[in-house]
Amino acid sequence: MASLSVNTEEKEKAVPVEYDSDDDLEPYDMSHDAKVTKEKPPVYIGDCLDGLMSRENPARIAACLEAAERLIRDERKLVEKQVATELAKVLLHLQDEYSIENFSRLRHRALIATTVNFPHQVALYLTREFYEPNYNIRQRLDMLEVLASAAQELSKPAGEPSSPPSCARRRGGEACEVSCSALGGTADWRELVQQRIDKNTRHFAQGRAKRETPALHSRFAEVAGVFFYPLLTFYDRRDSRTLDLLGDDSLVLSRLVYTLGVVMHASLHAPIAQQMAVDFMQFIWALRFHTQPYVRQALLFAVAMVILSTPAHSLMTDMSEEVLECRYWLLDIMEHDTDSQCQQMAAQNLVLLEDASKNESQTGLPSSSLTIRGIR
């Protein structure tokens, strides 16, 4: 019996024991799997509008919000103007109550698409609502961002891509996707200044000269005034209990100035652009001594947009008094402003004014003398 037990133990030692293990299993690639949702995306813009208003069905709201931009752009010829305004109203008041993925970006892009496809109706609505009570700061900033982004898209040729670069900005802990170009200007203002300087620098090279690209029709030219003047009109109104641009809400004022600057630049070559430039300079002049440096930076950006958007002949003749006063103001900022960014922007604007003066003098017409001290 002893020998039998010994043999049994030896056999158990000889036979390897197998254990269940998942270490050798390769994970299944699920990166290309389509998301399974209970709610089907809407097919028509009317269904999308109804879905966005269905407060008790978060899955339907998410599906409609994700499809909103595509439906608005695809069905723009079938949507009535009243529906477009109602859609903008619903999107503007829509809150992320259910933590929908990419909520801010989808909502922002849908509002831009609505404004681009129905610029007159929606811009009138947004610019009117901007000064109305019962809106919070975030909603007012949303209106400005949408107007600026839509103005840029409308000013481009129809064939160019319509999606501006975006970046995340935070205010009060809330993340929102906004257009970088909308908040910081039409493009980086230094790049615009450098482009203007390079454009008028003489280069000598061999080879045939390139044929100039013909001017393209801007869709924004017809509605530039609708985007611009309602925002410009009531900035000094103090009868609103929820908005005081000249008081506590100076941040909103700075974003308003940036937005007006973007709209001004988008109005390049529009028939109304010259009158807009004159009125904009009066607006800038009334705020030039603002105590907040970020407001002064916005004003200096606005001056650059006026110079870049107005022909040199108009600047040096029709707006000669405004330009001369502006030049003295810019020199004063260079010498006495406590903010280094303001000083740098003032110097760049003076370069633009000098460049415009040179362009005008090369045409053989009389122009104002704008010799700039301290930046040569």
Order of alpha helices (4+ residues) and beta strands (2+ residues): alpha-alpha-alpha-alpha-alpha-alpha-alpha-beta-beta-alpha-alpha-alpha-alpha-alpha-alpha-alpha-alpha
